Amino acid sequence: MTVHTTACPRNCYSTCSMRVTVEGGRVTAIDPHAGNLATPEGACLKGLSYLERVYHPDRILHPLRRVREGVFERISWNAALTLIAEKLQEAKAKHGPQSILYYSASGTKGVLNGCGAGFWRAFGGYTSTYGDLCWPAGLEATRLTLGDNVHNAPWDLANARLIVLWGKNAAETNLHQMRFVDQALAAGATCVAIDPRRTQTSERAQLLVQPKPGTDGALALGLAHLIIAAGQVDTDFILAHVLGFEAFAEYVKDWTPERTAATTGVPEAQLRCLAQLMGSTKPLTICAGFGMQRYTNAGQSMRAMLALLAITGNIGKPGAGWVYANLSTQIFGHIKDPIDFYPPEQPDGVARISISTARLGADMLAQQNPPLAFAWVERGNPLSQNPETHTVRAAFRRLDFRVVVDERLTDTAREADVILPSKSLFEQSDVIGAYWHAYLQLRQKLIEPPGEVKPETEIYWELGKRLGMDENTLSSILPEPDDVRVEQWLEAKLKPFAITLEQLREGPVLAPGTPEVAFADLQFPTPSGRIELVSEEAVARWKVAALPEFCEPVEGAGLGKYPLQFLTPNTKNGIHSQFLNLDVIRQFEPGPSLFLSPEDAAIRHLHNGDLARVFNDRGELRLPVRIDLSLRPDVVVAFNGYGTEHGGSVNLLSLGRETDMGYGAAFHDNRVDVERG
């Protein structure tokens, strides 16, 4: 029996450190690793479920080739890679290398992920995607306002005297953060939850504010109006460090409590209560989630929320600030910087076309010069998780050939011509970062891959040889396919930062230069060197107002044909389309449901367990009803992540539409109706 340090690489705030026990070549236990001060209590249920996931009977262990729709047969690696190489060369000869779509998502984190783009550059070019499904509007709003996406250390939250969890259900999606919320509450802090839903997080809050979805920007502007009118701004901080306060103060004069209440649905009494708390309590931390930046007005809403911290002087101090995304660990290059969401021109001298992730299906179909002929998908499931499922499916089916690298038969894998089995987190070493805490961690290889599973870097190496790439070319972009060479490659990546793999074997290491308190020096890397409430870059780059003005979402409340706002958040028991197939998870999350308020259910004569049809002009789903006392009226909820085997994805109803900045996906800008199904 041996015990090793590793970390969970999923697309999750926590990126938990773990102590993993291996006996007889099998993983037998997963325990906490106290060396990570952000996650000392260990992995959540999803992390613990790796004991099932790695050995699940549905795991793909051999290459598969499509025989006909829904039917695959096992083939050898040689046959699979030879066929893929033939199809790649055929597409390149006929249409050029940009006829190859390389689609990679964030299903797992790691420095080795960058090898894929390197391979396709060496191939001579390709079509990639720009933007992101997850969080770019908020990233860009933060960059425009503060200059960088960093925040205070997670444990600093215990120093806050007022915590506003704005659109963030941390108790389910960032559960380790609640440990620090509880510490703050024990020391006398106040917690406020802002969410159209009453979640597990809001049970810790002294005040729950439930705005109409998509009106968070209006709520922030109305709060700013009250704070400024009450003289509760930090004048010295504003004079020294804030650009555009006078123009902002003039703009929010029109956001009276009456107008704000009418726009947001939040009672005036609640508005005044929250404004008084935010104007009089220091230090204040706003922990912003991803949900409210999934609208067409997302970036401007997030800028308005940030302004509340600027005018009250709650930036650059212990217990104060903006907790959204901490990119301190992104030290290896272009991994998760908002600038990288912009459509590229010709990076590294290689002709590359880039299409929108949010509009994936439509952009794939529209590309004509050259048309797309081949797709390679890894670490993603676009047939379930990207907006507008119908169009994405049509675009994939129009291709000549599709390759998907995955652990199981996802909706996207079912559309493939060849499926290649991917590794689990225990089957190849890699270095991973995070986006809540600032620890770098080693995800160690602990067991041999089962069956004929190969790591992606080895797949690329073998494919490259069949495409005629020489070993010098391959070794310049990939580690050679053995464990020693992989670790040497990682060691070389770490060397400039004076971090070694031996250090990481012992436990997590903070990224170099990580501050305990972000912006403690009150230096802001914006064009003006100040916190920018007025941003000329926002005007030039995104064609939005220089001030964080509020606009209704495109599918706002005025869209009378469909009276209900359809929210599709994450469930705590899955990460998008991952984990939901596991027995240990199905005990708690047996399948999808449609959550309605009692008022909306009564109007439609629906009861718990009834089958309901949720629909709009784009599509429909039939789901069992769960009446939810926590929901405000006019809002319905179904968790994302489910696919064809559960009746279809929630994205059958969404539209491929981008956010106002950052090229994000406006999933929640989505109106529907519900009837007995």
C-alpha positions as semicolon CSV with decimal commas, in nm:
position;residue;x (nm);y (nm);z (nm)
1;M;0,000;0,000;0,000
2;T;0,128;0,348;-0,090
3;V;-0,018;0,693;-0,029
4;H;0,040;0,978;-0,274
5;T;-0,037;1,347;-0,310
6;T;-0,245;1,452;-0,608
7;A;-0,524;1,694;-0,696
8;C;-0,860;1,697;-0,870
9;P;-0,826;1,853;-1,219
10;R;-1,192;1,917;-1,293
11;N;-1,333;2,255;-1,399
12;C;-1,426;2,352;-1,044
13;Y;-1,331;2,636;-0,810
14;S;-1,187;2,414;-0,540
15;T;-0,924;2,205;-0,726
16;C;-0,895;1,995;-0,409
17;S;-0,568;1,846;-0,291
18;M;-0,601;1,477;-0,212
19;R;-0,410;1,193;-0,048
20;V;-0,473;0,882;-0,259
21;T;-0,410;0,526;-0,146
22;V;-0,303;0,268;-0,403
23;E;-0,309;-0,104;-0,326
24;G;-0,222;-0,373;-0,576
25;G;-0,225;-0,123;-0,862
26;R;-0,575;0,005;-0,778
27;V;-0,690;0,327;-0,616
28;T;-0,864;0,226;-0,293
29;A;-0,906;0,546;-0,088
30;I;-0,922;0,924;-0,132
31;D;-0,853;1,138;0,175
32;P;-0,799;1,509;0,252
33;H;-0,463;1,680;0,218
34;A;-0,430;1,950;0,484
35;G;-0,145;2,120;0,293
36;N;-0,400;2,302;0,080
37;L;-0,533;2,571;0,315
38;A;-0,824;2,634;0,080
39;T;-0,947;2,271;0,077
40;P;-0,818;2,108;0,399
41;E;-1,139;1,910;0,450
42;G;-1,088;1,718;0,129
43;A;-1,279;1,623;-0,180
44;C;-1,654;1,652;-0,227
45;L;-1,879;1,363;-0,329
46;K;-1,769;1,404;-0,691
47;G;-1,405;1,376;-0,592
48;L;-1,471;1,072;-0,378
49;S;-1,662;0,915;-0,667
50;Y;-1,340;0,872;-0,863
51;L;-1,325;0,534;-0,690
52;E;-1,621;0,440;-0,909
53;R;-1,550;0,658;-1,212
54;V;-1,204;0,519;-1,288
55;Y;-1,331;0,159;-1,283
56;H;-1,682;0,218;-1,417
57;P;-1,809;-0,052;-1,658
58;D;-1,914;0,218;-1,908
59;R;-1,560;0,348;-1,941
60;I;-1,421;0,324;-2,294
61;L;-1,108;0,107;-2,286
62;H;-1,034;0,055;-2,657
63;P;-1,063;0,258;-2,979
64;L;-1,407;0,234;-3,136
65;R;-1,527;0,283;-3,492
66;R;-1,883;0,369;-3,592
67;V;-2,064;0,090;-3,774
68;R;-2,393;0,277;-3,805
69;E;-2,577;0,535;-3,597
70;G;-2,545;0,444;-3,231
71;V;-2,343;0,127;-3,298
72;F;-1,964;0,103;-3,259
73;E;-1,713;-0,177;-3,291
74;R;-1,373;-0,222;-3,133
75;I;-1,071;-0,163;-3,356
76;S;-0,697;-0,161;-3,296
77;W;-0,497;0,153;-3,226
78;N;-0,309;0,102;-3,549
79;A;-0,629;0,082;-3,750
80;A;-0,780;0,383;-3,571
81;L;-0,477;0,610;-3,612
82;T;-0,415;0,501;-3,970
83;L;-0,775;0,580;-4,061
84;I;-0,762;0,918;-3,883
85;A;-0,435;1,010;-4,056
86;E;-0,585;0,922;-4,395
87;K;-0,891;1,139;-4,330
88;L;-0,677;1,429;-4,209
89;Q;-0,453;1,417;-4,514
90;E;-0,758;1,391;-4,739
91;A;-0,922;1,698;-4,582
92;K;-0,595;1,895;-4,590
93;A;-0,533;1,811;-4,956
94;K;-0,888;1,894;-5,062
95;H;-0,964;2,202;-4,850
96;G;-0,651;2,305;-4,662
97;P;-0,563;2,257;-4,293
98;Q;-0,822;2,510;-4,174
99;S;-1,090;2,257;-4,271
100;I;-0,990;2,076;-3,949
101;L;-1,179;2,191;-3,638
102;Y;-0,986;2,135;-3,315
103;Y;-1,238;2,169;-3,033
104;S;-1,094;2,150;-2,683
105;A;-1,285;2,247;-2,371
106;S;-1,219;2,256;-1,996
107;G;-1,330;1,911;-1,887
108;T;-0,995;1,863;-1,717
109;K;-0,717;2,107;-1,627
110;G;-0,345;2,064;-1,690
111;V;-0,039;2,215;-1,853
112;L;-0,024;1,920;-2,096
113;N;-0,354;2,036;-2,244
114;G;-0,160;2,296;-2,440
115;C;0,009;2,021;-2,641
116;G;-0,303;1,978;-2,854
117;A;-0,286;2,326;-3,005
118;G;0,088;2,277;-3,059
119;F;0,020;1,959;-3,253
120;W;-0,235;2,125;-3,482
121;R;0,000;2,418;-3,544
122;A;0,264;2,166;-3,651
123;F;0,003;2,008;-3,878
124;G;0,003;2,338;-4,069
125;G;-0,302;2,517;-3,937
126;Y;-0,653;2,447;-3,815
127;T;-0,981;2,604;-3,709
128;S;-1,013;2,669;-3,337
129;T;-1,273;2,837;-3,120
130;Y;-1,263;3,167;-2,937
131;G;-1,457;3,273;-2,631
132;D;-1,566;3,040;-2,354
133;L;-1,886;2,883;-2,223
134;C;-1,812;2,956;-1,861
135;W;-1,706;3,298;-1,736
136;P;-1,544;3,538;-1,986
137;A;-1,787;3,829;-1,951
138;G;-1,702;3,851;-1,582
139;L;-1,330;3,812;-1,653
140;E;-1,337;4,094;-1,903
141;A;-1,547;4,319;-1,679
142;T;-1,295;4,264;-1,400
143;R;-0,997;4,330;-1,627
144;L;-1,151;4,651;-1,759
145;T;-1,227;4,774;-1,408
146;L;-0,934;4,652;-1,197
147;G;-0,678;4,559;-1,460
148;D;-0,626;4,197;-1,356
149;N;-0,816;3,889;-1,245
150;V;-0,674;3,822;-0,899
151;H;-0,839;3,827;-0,559
152;N;-0,759;3,785;-0,192
153;A;-0,659;3,443;-0,062
154;P;-0,965;3,225;0,002
155;W;-0,906;3,217;0,378
156;D;-0,898;3,598;0,392
157;L;-1,278;3,588;0,356
158;A;-1,292;3,510;0,729
159;N;-1,180;3,872;0,787
160;A;-1,484;4,021;0,613
161;R;-1,756;4,183;0,820
162;L;-2,005;4,180;0,531
163;I;-2,009;3,904;0,268
164;V;-2,235;3,936;-0,035
165;L;-2,268;3,608;-0,224
166;W;-2,402;3,751;-0,549
167;G;-2,534;3,486;-0,784
168;K;-2,301;3,233;-0,625
169;N;-2,432;2,915;-0,465
170;A;-2,104;2,838;-0,293
171;A;-2,252;2,570;-0,065
172;E;-2,303;2,357;-0,376
173;T;-2,047;2,479;-0,632
174;N;-1,756;2,603;-0,413
175;L;-1,834;2,427;-0,088
176;H;-1,492;2,490;0,069
177;Q;-1,560;2,863;0,055
178;M;-1,841;2,815;0,304
179;R;-1,586;2,718;0,568
180;F;-1,451;3,073;0,557
181;V;-1,801;3,220;0,541
182;D;-1,881;3,032;0,862
183;Q;-1,562;3,161;1,026
184;A;-1,661;3,517;0,938
185;L;-2,014;3,464;1,070
186;A;-1,876;3,325;1,396
187;A;-1,675;3,647;1,432
188;G;-1,987;3,859;1,389
189;A;-2,005;3,915;1,015
190;T;-2,325;3,948;0,813
191;C;-2,393;3,740;0,503
192;V;-2,623;3,842;0,216
193;A;-2,729;3,612;-0,068
194;I;-2,849;3,758;-0,399
195;D;-3,010;3,489;-0,613
196;P;-3,347;3,426;-0,782
197;R;-3,334;3,087;-0,606
198;R;-3,325;3,013;-0,236
199;T;-3,028;2,778;-0,226
200;Q;-2,827;2,598;0,039
201;T;-2,600;2,901;0,043
202;S;-2,883;3,140;0,127
203;E;-2,965;2,933;0,436
204;R;-2,647;3,085;0,590
205;A;-2,751;3,441;0,498
206;Q;-2,927;3,697;0,715
207;L;-3,075;3,857;0,402
208;L;-3,189;3,692;0,078
209;V;-3,250;3,922;-0,218
210;Q;-3,423;3,765;-0,520
211;P;-3,399;3,988;-0,829
212;K;-3,552;3,910;-1,163
213;P;-3,291;3,718;-1,363
214;G;-3,077;3,942;-1,580
215;T;-3,137;4,257;-1,372
216;D;-2,828;4,235;-1,150
217;G;-2,678;4,541;-1,315
218;A;-2,986;4,746;-1,237
219;L;-2,977;4,624;-0,878
220;A;-2,613;4,734;-0,844
221;L;-2,688;5,076;-0,991
222;G;-2,984;5,123;-0,758
223;L;-2,769;5,032;-0,458
224;A;-2,502;5,277;-0,575
225;H;-2,769;5,550;-0,595
226;L;-2,867;5,495;-0,231
227;I;-2,508;5,468;-0,104
228;I;-2,407;5,792;-0,278
229;A;-2,724;5,974;-0,169
230;A;-2,657;5,873;0,194
231;G;-2,300;6,008;0,178
232;Q;-2,156;5,664;0,253
233;V;-1,888;5,671;-0,016
234;D;-1,515;5,664;0,070
235;T;-1,418;6,006;-0,067
236;D;-1,045;5,976;0,002
237;F;-1,024;5,637;-0,171
238;I;-1,222;5,765;-0,469
239;L;-1,006;6,075;-0,510
240;A;-0,686;5,872;-0,498
241;H;-0,777;5,556;-0,687
242;V;-1,102;5,577;-0,888
243;L;-1,155;5,711;-1,240
244;G;-1,499;5,833;-1,345
245;F;-1,678;5,863;-1,013
246;E;-1,842;6,195;-1,098
247;A;-1,989;6,063;-1,423
248;F;-2,098;5,743;-1,251
249;A;-2,266;5,934;-0,966
250;E;-2,451;6,148;-1,217
251;Y;-2,569;5,841;-1,409
252;V;-2,704;5,655;-1,106
253;K;-2,913;5,957;-0,997
254;D;-3,183;5,818;-1,226
255;W;-3,170;5,478;-1,057
256;T;-3,408;5,571;-0,780
257;P;-3,542;5,305;-0,541
258;E;-3,874;5,319;-0,724
259;R;-3,717;5,257;-1,066
260;T;-3,482;4,990;-0,931
261;A;-3,764;4,805;-0,756
262;A;-3,977;4,814;-1,071
263;T;-3,690;4,683;-1,285
264;T;-3,554;4,416;-1,051
265;G;-3,862;4,307;-0,858
266;V;-3,675;4,367;-0,531
267;P;-3,889;4,555;-0,275
268;E;-3,773;4,907;-0,187
269;A;-3,734;4,812;0,178
270;Q;-3,486;4,540;0,086
271;L;-3,297;4,777;-0,141
272;R;-3,259;5,029;0,138
273;C;-3,159;4,762;0,389
274;L;-2,890;4,620;0,161
275;A;-2,759;4,964;0,062
276;Q;-2,728;5,060;0,427
277;L;-2,535;4,741;0,501
278;M;-2,300;4,791;0,206
279;G;-2,246;5,159;0,278
280;S;-2,179;5,122;0,648
281;T;-2,005;4,785;0,694
282;K;-1,634;4,735;0,633
283;P;-1,458;4,531;0,521
284;L;-1,698;4,415;0,250
285;T;-1,633;4,127;0,011
286;I;-1,852;4,052;-0,289
287;C;-1,823;3,689;-0,404
288;A;-1,968;3,685;-0,753
289;G;-2,080;3,369;-0,929
290;F;-2,101;3,287;-1,297
291;G;-2,480;3,278;-1,340
292;M;-2,552;3,649;-1,380
293;Q;-2,278;3,688;-1,643
294;R;-2,459;3,445;-1,871
295;Y;-2,685;3,713;-2,019
296;T;-2,642;3,949;-2,311
297;N;-2,591;4,237;-2,065
298;A;-2,346;4,037;-1,853
299;G;-2,025;4,239;-1,868
300;Q;-2,193;4,569;-1,794
301;S;-2,377;4,411;-1,501
302;M;-2,050;4,287;-1,353
303;R;-1,889;4,629;-1,398
304;A;-2,178;4,785;-1,206
305;M;-2,132;4,536;-0,924
306;L;-1,759;4,610;-0,909
307;A;-1,838;4,980;-0,882
308;L;-1,999;4,920;-0,542
309;L;-1,663;4,811;-0,403
310;A;-1,481;5,103;-0,562
311;I;-1,708;5,376;-0,425
312;T;-1,701;5,230;-0,073
313;G;-1,323;5,179;-0,070
314;N;-1,344;4,802;-0,032
315;I;-1,051;4,700;-0,252
316;G;-0,693;4,626;-0,157
317;K;-0,765;4,554;0,210
318;P;-0,793;4,238;0,422
319;G;-1,147;4,104;0,423
320;A;-1,246;4,331;0,135
321;G;-1,264;4,298;-0,240
322;W;-1,400;4,114;-0,541
323;V;-1,388;3,734;-0,541
324;Y;-1,461;3,610;-0,890
325;A;-1,156;3,453;-1,055
326;N;-0,798;3,422;-0,934
327;L;-0,566;3,357;-1,226
328;S;-0,245;3,370;-1,024
329;T;-0,162;3,010;-1,117
330;Q;-0,186;3,073;-1,490
331;I;0,190;3,121;-1,517
332;F;0,264;2,892;-1,812
333;G;0,128;3,110;-2,088
334;H;-0,202;3,136;-2,268
335;I;-0,432;2,930;-2,052
336;K;-0,720;3,140;-1,913
337;D;-0,643;3,504;-1,981
338;P;-0,938;3,713;-2,104
339;I;-0,724;3,849;-2,385
340;D;-0,706;3,495;-2,524
341;F;-1,082;3,494;-2,572
342;Y;-1,046;3,741;-2,858
343;P;-1,057;3,602;-3,213
344;P;-0,694;3,552;-3,320
345;E;-0,545;3,651;-3,651
346;Q;-0,236;3,447;-3,737
347;P;-0,065;3,334;-3,416
348;D;0,286;3,194;-3,445
349;G;0,281;3,245;-3,820
350;V;0,028;2,964;-3,868
351;A;-0,291;3,038;-4,059
352;R;-0,575;2,972;-3,820
353;I;-0,943;3,045;-3,844
354;S;-1,132;3,085;-3,518
355;I;-1,506;3,054;-3,464
356;S;-1,725;3,143;-3,168
357;T;-1,773;2,886;-2,893
358;A;-2,108;3,042;-2,805
359;R;-2,224;3,021;-3,167
360;L;-2,044;2,694;-3,241
361;G;-2,310;2,526;-3,453
362;A;-2,401;2,829;-3,660
363;D;-2,038;2,928;-3,715
364;M;-1,942;2,573;-3,817
365;L;-2,219;2,569;-4,075
366;A;-2,133;2,919;-4,198
367;Q;-1,762;2,856;-4,253
368;Q;-1,703;2,832;-4,626
369;N;-1,347;2,932;-4,703
370;P;-1,264;2,656;-4,646
371;P;-1,565;2,455;-4,533
372;L;-1,511;2,240;-4,228
373;A;-1,460;1,872;-4,312
374;F;-1,309;1,714;-3,999
375;A;-1,346;1,768;-3,623
376;W;-1,128;1,656;-3,333
377;V;-1,293;1,696;-2,991
378;E;-1,121;1,650;-2,656
379;R;-1,210;1,746;-2,297
380;G;-1,552;1,862;-2,411
381;N;-1,906;1,758;-2,491
382;P;-2,044;2,029;-2,722
383;L;-2,348;1,824;-2,828
384;S;-2,475;1,860;-2,472
385;Q;-2,307;2,169;-2,329
386;N;-2,292;2,432;-2,605
387;P;-2,593;2,648;-2,684
388;E;-2,838;2,550;-2,954
389;T;-2,802;2,172;-2,957
390;H;-3,001;2,125;-3,278
391;T;-2,762;2,342;-3,476
392;V;-2,448;2,195;-3,319
393;R;-2,571;1,846;-3,406
394;A;-2,648;1,950;-3,764
395;A;-2,301;2,103;-3,798
396;F;-2,126;1,790;-3,671
397;R;-2,333;1,565;-3,895
398;R;-2,239;1,771;-4,201
399;L;-1,869;1,696;-4,147
400;D;-1,694;1,419;-4,339
401;F;-1,522;1,277;-4,030
402;R;-1,528;1,324;-3,651
403;V;-1,291;1,204;-3,380
404;V;-1,378;1,228;-3,009
405;V;-1,137;1,154;-2,724
406;D;-1,329;1,070;-2,406
407;E;-1,374;0,831;-2,116
408;R;-1,734;0,740;-2,199
409;L;-2,006;0,760;-2,462
410;T;-2,119;1,121;-2,431
411;D;-2,368;1,279;-2,671
412;T;-2,071;1,408;-2,871
413;A;-1,893;1,073;-2,874
414;R;-2,208;0,912;-3,015
415;E;-2,170;1,138;-3,320
416;A;-1,808;1,033;-3,380
417;D;-1,669;0,817;-3,656
418;V;-1,382;0,715;-3,428
419;I;-1,373;0,732;-3,049
420;L;-1,038;0,721;-2,872
421;P;-1,027;0,629;-2,501
422;S;-0,886;0,901;-2,275
423;K;-0,690;0,873;-1,952
424;S;-0,822;0,940;-1,603
425;L;-0,655;1,179;-1,360
426;F;-0,456;0,894;-1,203
427;E;-0,300;0,769;-1,529
428;Q;-0,059;1,045;-1,637
429;S;0,129;1,312;-1,444
430;D;0,054;1,679;-1,507
431;V;0,077;2,015;-1,332
432;I;-0,251;2,194;-1,268
433;G;-0,350;2,540;-1,155
434;A;-0,675;2,670;-1,013
435;Y;-0,904;2,972;-1,038
436;W;-1,014;3,025;-0,675
437;H;-0,696;2,959;-0,477
438;A;-0,340;3,016;-0,597
439;Y;-0,186;2,671;-0,552
440;L;0,006;2,487;-0,821
441;Q;-0,028;2,111;-0,782
442;L;0,107;1,790;-0,926
443;R;-0,150;1,546;-1,050
444;Q;0,067;1,237;-1,023
445;K;0,044;0,921;-1,225
446;L;-0,057;0,658;-0,970
447;I;-0,183;0,362;-1,174
448;E;-0,144;0,220;-1,522
449;P;-0,422;0,299;-1,770
450;P;-0,671;0,014;-1,802
451;G;-0,732;-0,174;-2,126
452;E;-0,569;0,004;-2,418
453;V;-0,617;0,359;-2,285
454;K;-0,345;0,605;-2,390
455;P;-0,279;0,961;-2,266
456;E;-0,361;1,228;-2,523
457;T;0,005;1,326;-2,564
458;E;0,088;0,968;-2,664
459;I;-0,205;0,965;-2,907
460;Y;-0,070;1,280;-3,072
461;W;0,280;1,135;-3,088
462;E;0,161;0,820;-3,266
463;L;-0,070;1,015;-3,497
464;G;0,208;1,260;-3,582
465;K;0,433;0,981;-3,698
466;R;0,159;0,855;-3,931
467;L;0,124;1,208;-4,069
468;G;0,495;1,220;-4,150
469;M;0,606;1,450;-3,867
470;D;0,966;1,384;-3,762
471;E;1,067;1,322;-3,402
472;N;1,235;1,662;-3,369
473;T;0,910;1,834;-3,458
474;L;0,708;1,615;-3,224
475;S;0,949;1,650;-2,933
476;S;0,938;2,029;-2,967
477;I;0,566;2,031;-2,891
478;L;0,506;1,709;-2,694
479;P;0,677;1,509;-2,422
480;E;0,797;1,176;-2,552
481;P;0,558;0,891;-2,466
482;D;0,696;0,756;-2,142
483;D;0,653;0,858;-1,778
484;V;1,010;0,977;-1,728
485;R;1,000;1,205;-2,033
486;V;0,662;1,347;-1,930
487;E;0,801;1,443;-1,588
488;Q;1,115;1,591;-1,747
489;W;0,890;1,801;-1,972
490;L;0,692;1,924;-1,672
491;E;1,010;1,994;-1,477
492;A;1,134;2,214;-1,760
493;K;0,807;2,409;-1,757
494;L;0,843;2,469;-1,381
495;K;1,212;2,560;-1,382
496;P;1,171;2,934;-1,463
497;F;0,954;2,967;-1,152
498;A;1,198;2,793;-0,914
499;I;0,948;2,517;-0,838
500;T;1,035;2,148;-0,864
501;L;0,828;1,835;-0,909
502;E;0,970;1,705;-0,582
503;Q;0,816;2,001;-0,400
504;L;0,483;1,934;-0,567
505;R;0,497;1,565;-0,479
506;E;0,483;1,668;-0,115
507;G;0,189;1,900;-0,159
508;P;0,056;2,219;-0,319
509;V;0,283;2,521;-0,369
510;L;0,161;2,880;-0,401
511;A;0,231;3,035;-0,739
512;P;0,521;3,281;-0,735
513;G;0,428;3,634;-0,635
514;T;0,082;3,542;-0,510
515;P;-0,051;3,818;-0,283
516;E;-0,246;3,747;0,034
517;V;-0,450;4,059;-0,041
518;A;-0,504;4,153;-0,405
519;F;-0,417;4,512;-0,501
520;A;-0,281;4,580;-0,151
521;D;-0,037;4,826;-0,311
522;L;-0,335;5,003;-0,471
523;Q;-0,166;4,977;-0,808
524;F;-0,413;4,888;-1,083
525;P;-0,286;4,777;-1,426
526;T;-0,554;4,969;-1,616
527;P;-0,476;5,238;-1,877
528;S;-0,522;5,509;-1,614
529;G;-0,361;5,321;-1,326
530;R;-0,690;5,359;-1,138
531;I;-1,005;5,157;-1,086
532;E;-1,199;5,249;-1,399
533;L;-1,571;5,315;-1,363
534;V;-1,543;5,483;-1,701
535;S;-1,365;5,265;-1,955
536;E;-1,277;5,389;-2,301
537;E;-1,147;5,042;-2,380
538;A;-1,497;4,903;-2,319
539;V;-1,627;5,143;-2,580
540;A;-1,355;5,071;-2,833
541;R;-1,341;4,696;-2,795
542;W;-1,697;4,599;-2,712
543;K;-1,906;4,890;-2,840
544;V;-2,078;4,931;-2,503
545;A;-2,116;5,248;-2,296
546;A;-1,808;5,376;-2,112
547;L;-2,009;5,366;-1,789
548;P;-2,161;5,037;-1,669
549;E;-2,505;5,124;-1,799
550;F;-2,795;4,880;-1,767
551;C;-2,972;4,734;-2,067
552;E;-3,242;4,472;-2,048
553;P;-3,133;4,124;-2,163
554;V;-3,232;4,049;-2,520
555;E;-3,490;3,799;-2,395
556;G;-3,601;4,018;-2,107
557;A;-3,930;4,033;-1,922
558;G;-4,092;4,225;-2,206
559;L;-4,091;3,919;-2,431
560;G;-4,455;3,832;-2,376
561;K;-4,481;3,517;-2,588
562;Y;-4,281;3,316;-2,336
563;P;-4,349;3,432;-1,979
564;L;-4,087;3,228;-1,789
565;Q;-3,713;3,281;-1,749
566;F;-3,532;2,948;-1,796
567;L;-3,224;2,908;-1,576
568;T;-2,991;2,612;-1,631
569;P;-2,737;2,617;-1,346
570;N;-2,491;2,349;-1,239
571;T;-2,591;2,083;-0,994
572;K;-2,367;2,021;-0,696
573;N;-2,356;1,651;-0,786
574;G;-2,206;1,697;-1,131
575;I;-1,968;1,919;-1,323
576;H;-2,160;1,995;-1,639
577;S;-2,201;1,655;-1,809
578;Q;-1,947;1,474;-1,591
579;F;-2,021;1,237;-1,298
580;L;-2,397;1,217;-1,354
581;N;-2,370;0,860;-1,488
582;L;-2,218;0,723;-1,165
583;D;-2,421;0,511;-0,924
584;V;-2,292;0,697;-0,618
585;I;-2,412;1,024;-0,771
586;R;-2,746;0,886;-0,892
587;Q;-2,839;0,811;-0,531
588;F;-2,872;1,185;-0,486
589;E;-2,931;1,300;-0,844
590;P;-3,138;1,029;-1,017
591;G;-3,216;1,241;-1,321
592;P;-3,329;1,580;-1,448
593;S;-3,634;1,766;-1,320
594;L;-3,810;2,094;-1,391
595;F;-3,837;2,321;-1,088
596;L;-4,131;2,562;-1,073
597;S;-4,261;2,803;-0,811
598;P;-4,596;2,708;-0,653
599;E;-4,760;3,005;-0,828
600;D;-4,642;2,903;-1,175
601;A;-4,731;2,538;-1,112
602;A;-5,082;2,626;-0,992
603;I;-5,154;2,840;-1,299
604;R;-5,067;2,540;-1,514
605;H;-5,243;2,281;-1,292
606;L;-4,916;2,098;-1,235
607;H;-4,823;1,893;-0,930
608;N;-4,508;1,725;-0,804
609;G;-4,414;1,434;-1,030
610;D;-4,631;1,543;-1,325
611;L;-4,464;1,532;-1,662
612;A;-4,433;1,883;-1,805
613;R;-4,332;2,016;-2,144
614;V;-4,094;2,313;-2,128
615;F;-4,064;2,476;-2,470
616;N;-3,997;2,776;-2,691
617;D;-3,951;2,830;-3,064
618;R;-3,612;2,657;-3,050
619;G;-3,705;2,326;-2,892
620;E;-3,866;2,140;-2,606
621;L;-3,801;1,899;-2,320
622;R;-4,033;1,681;-2,118
623;L;-3,934;1,665;-1,753
624;P;-4,093;1,565;-1,421
625;V;-4,211;1,859;-1,215
626;R;-4,070;1,953;-0,877
627;I;-4,252;2,238;-0,706
628;D;-3,990;2,457;-0,542
629;L;-4,088;2,701;-0,269
630;S;-3,747;2,865;-0,304
631;L;-3,808;3,005;-0,653
632;R;-3,946;3,347;-0,727
633;P;-4,241;3,337;-0,971
634;D;-4,172;3,361;-1,343
635;V;-3,852;3,156;-1,311
636;V;-3,811;2,787;-1,395
637;V;-3,495;2,582;-1,346
638;A;-3,346;2,264;-1,492
639;F;-2,987;2,166;-1,419
640;N;-2,752;2,140;-1,714
641;G;-2,539;1,835;-1,783
642;Y;-2,799;1,580;-1,885
643;G;-2,816;1,460;-2,243
644;T;-2,990;1,229;-2,487
645;E;-3,012;0,933;-2,250
646;H;-3,219;1,152;-2,014
647;G;-3,446;1,299;-2,282
648;G;-3,217;1,570;-2,412
649;S;-3,002;1,864;-2,313
650;V;-3,136;2,191;-2,174
651;N;-2,955;2,348;-2,470
652;L;-3,226;2,223;-2,702
653;L;-3,397;2,546;-2,589
654;S;-3,102;2,788;-2,581
655;L;-2,974;3,011;-2,860
656;G;-2,613;3,051;-2,969
657;R;-2,577;3,410;-2,858
658;E;-2,276;3,596;-2,715
659;T;-2,248;3,814;-2,407
660;D;-2,186;4,188;-2,442
661;M;-1,813;4,141;-2,377
662;G;-1,567;3,853;-2,353
663;Y;-1,743;3,634;-2,611
664;G;-1,923;3,431;-2,347
665;A;-2,239;3,227;-2,394
666;A;-2,565;3,393;-2,289
667;F;-2,727;3,067;-2,175
668;H;-2,971;3,228;-1,933
669;D;-3,104;3,479;-2,185
670;N;-3,372;3,222;-2,255
671;R;-3,750;3,257;-2,222
672;V;-3,984;2,957;-2,224
673;D;-4,331;2,840;-2,130
674;V;-4,442;2,525;-1,952
675;E;-4,751;2,310;-1,997
676;R;-4,867;1,966;-1,893
677;G;-4,660;1,725;-2,098
